[in-house]
Amino acid sequence: MRVGVPREIKSQEYRVGLTPGAVREYVAAGHEVLVETGAGDGINAADEVYGRAGAKIAASAAEVFSAAEMIVKVKEPQEEEWKRLRPGQILFTYLHLAPDPRQTKGLMESGVSAIAYETVTDARGHLPLLAPMSEVAGRLAIEAAGQSLKRFNGGRGILIGGVPGVPPARVVVLGGGVVGTHAARMAAGLGAEVSVLDRSLPRLRELDELFEGRVRTRYSSLATIEEEVFSADVVIGAVLVPGASAPKLVTRDMLKQMKRGAVVVDVAIDQGGCFETSHATTHAHPVYEVDGVIHYCVANMPGSVPLTSSHALNNATLPFGLALAARGLKAVLEDPHLKNGLNVHRGVITHPAVAKSLGLPFRHAEEVVV
Ligand SMILES: NC(=O)c1ccc[n+]([C@@H]2O[C@H](COP(=O)([O-])OP(=O)(O)OC[C@H]3O[C@@H](n4cnc5c(N)ncnc54)[C@H](O)[C@@H]3O)[C@@H](O)[C@H]2O)c1
């Protein structure tokens, strides 16, 4: 198969869909890989490095999109990209369609078969292609919170870990999945007082064992969320209902009762966010303030550490990408986990939660993929 890797064009996004190491694997499996010039600049992989890995270098995105049978990217296609997609082509990337009706319409109109990294599953029902970026984002969330807590950034002027004789920050993590666990690990490592809230009791039990009492676990309810959030210095939004918009756990009214200069880091912003007052920001302008509470809502946090992130992402996507390159959409029908990744195919929505969130009709992949 001819596989295309365009340069990412979203603001401040420096990751790349295939690393040179991954390109070698595709080429070794007999595929042709076309990489847009400069696609690897953000991870210090020049065109020559891709050339040595066996890729052909394309002069423009237009060339990549028109020649490739499968496009492998990182972020959801931007408008100029989705206009270049066509029926019969596979798009393998993050999509986050539930809160994004415009992109969904664009993809439906293009006729492309779009497989979303974030809804591909594994045998344990987890999301293996979301996990590596969630690990990165969870760890970064505490760095972002530490930065925003500084007085000159509008924060409370608290050091996350405190010092002997002065208490540390209170960090509340909403959602104890991958993002939440890695955020809790970093916060606890810095010496913060950490609470993690989740709806899943089995998950809370796992976290209790994992952190050996170093982190408080609490069942997520209206009452516990209020109690924790009102006394927090930092709240990390890390909930996920797969394929659906994030539940708004913290309302505008609740925000008014939070400490002035407290920081919320809404990592779940790519699914619409779990604070009513969140809206997506970029690395260029990452924060804004509402009712004295600093909001950090960057939708592509791992993009700021592209070297770590691109390698972590490729480690996870490689086997699925190779299966798609070898078998095309047959791979989707053969593998129930890859099938869960198919969000849009030739103008119809093939993921139930995405269809429900957007109020659009849903069709099973096996009915429409032939
Ligand atoms: N902003 C970014 O750059 C970035 C990067 C990576 C991931 N994310 C996003 O972060 C979010 C979390 O991802 P994840 O990999 O940790 O997901 P996950 O599935 O591992 O964890 C989500 C957790 O939320 C819990 N949950 C669901 N509803 C809840 C509720 N009402 N109260 C409390 N907990 C609840 C679930 O039980 C689960 O444990 C996703 O939206 C993901 O897309 C954003």
PDBQT file of the ligand as one rigid body, heavy atoms in Angstrom, charges set to zero:
ROOT
HETATM    1  N1  LIG A 401      -5.634  17.666  26.100  1.00  0.00    +0.000 N 
HETATM    2  C1  LIG A 401      -4.810  16.735  25.642  1.00  0.00    +0.000 C 
HETATM    3  O1  LIG A 401      -3.780  17.034  25.060  1.00  0.00    +0.000 OA
HETATM    4  C2  LIG A 401      -5.121  15.290  25.883  1.00  0.00    +0.000 A 
HETATM    5  C3  LIG A 401      -4.138  14.294  25.718  1.00  0.00    +0.000 A 
HETATM    6  C4  LIG A 401      -4.453  12.957  26.016  1.00  0.00    +0.000 A 
HETATM    7  C5  LIG A 401      -5.739  12.626  26.448  1.00  0.00    +0.000 A 
HETATM    8  N2  LIG A 401      -6.679  13.631  26.567  1.00  0.00    +0.000 N 
HETATM    9  C6  LIG A 401      -8.044  13.380  27.025  1.00  0.00    +0.000 C 
HETATM   10  O2  LIG A 401      -8.076  13.138  28.429  1.00  0.00    +0.000 OA
HETATM   11  C7  LIG A 401      -9.297  12.464  28.738  1.00  0.00    +0.000 C 
HETATM   12  C8  LIG A 401      -9.019  11.292  29.661  1.00  0.00    +0.000 C 
HETATM   13  O3  LIG A 401      -8.296  10.292  28.939  1.00  0.00    +0.000 OA
HETATM   14  P1  LIG A 401      -7.841   8.914  29.626  1.00  0.00    +0.000 P 
HETATM   15  O4  LIG A 401      -6.952   8.222  28.645  1.00  0.00    +0.000 OA
HETATM   16  O5  LIG A 401      -7.342   9.149  30.997  1.00  0.00    +0.000 OA
HETATM   17  O6  LIG A 401      -9.217   8.116  29.688  1.00  0.00    +0.000 OA
HETATM   18  P2  LIG A 401      -9.523   6.815  30.604  1.00  0.00    +0.000 P 
HETATM   19  O7  LIG A 401     -10.656   6.109  29.934  1.00  0.00    +0.000 OA
HETATM   20  O8  LIG A 401      -8.274   6.060  30.889  1.00  0.00    +0.000 OA
HETATM   21  O9  LIG A 401     -10.006   7.440  31.980  1.00  0.00    +0.000 OA
HETATM   22  C9  LIG A 401     -11.201   8.139  32.113  1.00  0.00    +0.000 C 
HETATM   23  C10 LIG A 401     -11.720   7.883  33.506  1.00  0.00    +0.000 C 
HETATM   24  O10 LIG A 401     -12.826   8.775  33.700  1.00  0.00    +0.000 OA
HETATM   25  C11 LIG A 401     -13.696   8.080  34.570  1.00  0.00    +0.000 C 
HETATM   26  N3  LIG A 401     -15.002   8.736  34.585  1.00  0.00    +0.000 N 
HETATM   27  C12 LIG A 401     -16.003   8.698  33.670  1.00  0.00    +0.000 A 
HETATM   28  N4  LIG A 401     -17.048   9.431  34.085  1.00  0.00    +0.000 NA
HETATM   29  C13 LIG A 401     -16.690   9.961  35.281  1.00  0.00    +0.000 A 
HETATM   30  C14 LIG A 401     -17.333  10.815  36.226  1.00  0.00    +0.000 A 
HETATM   31  N5  LIG A 401     -18.564  11.276  36.027  1.00  0.00    +0.000 N 
HETATM   32  N6  LIG A 401     -16.647  11.158  37.359  1.00  0.00    +0.000 NA
HETATM   33  C15 LIG A 401     -15.397  10.701  37.579  1.00  0.00    +0.000 A 
HETATM   34  N7  LIG A 401     -14.751   9.881  36.733  1.00  0.00    +0.000 NA
HETATM   35  C16 LIG A 401     -15.391   9.530  35.605  1.00  0.00    +0.000 A 
HETATM   36  C17 LIG A 401     -13.700   6.662  34.030  1.00  0.00    +0.000 C 
HETATM   37  O11 LIG A 401     -14.211   5.722  34.989  1.00  0.00    +0.000 OA
HETATM   38  C18 LIG A 401     -12.218   6.457  33.736  1.00  0.00    +0.000 C 
HETATM   39  O12 LIG A 401     -11.525   5.861  34.833  1.00  0.00    +0.000 OA
HETATM   40  C19 LIG A 401      -9.885  12.072  27.376  1.00  0.00    +0.000 C 
HETATM   41  O13 LIG A 401     -10.879  13.009  26.991  1.00  0.00    +0.000 OA
HETATM   42  C20 LIG A 401      -8.718  12.164  26.446  1.00  0.00    +0.000 C 
HETATM   43  O14 LIG A 401      -9.103  12.369  25.094  1.00  0.00    +0.000 OA
HETATM   44  C21 LIG A 401      -6.384  14.942  26.283  1.00  0.00    +0.000 A 
ENDROOT
TORSDOF 0
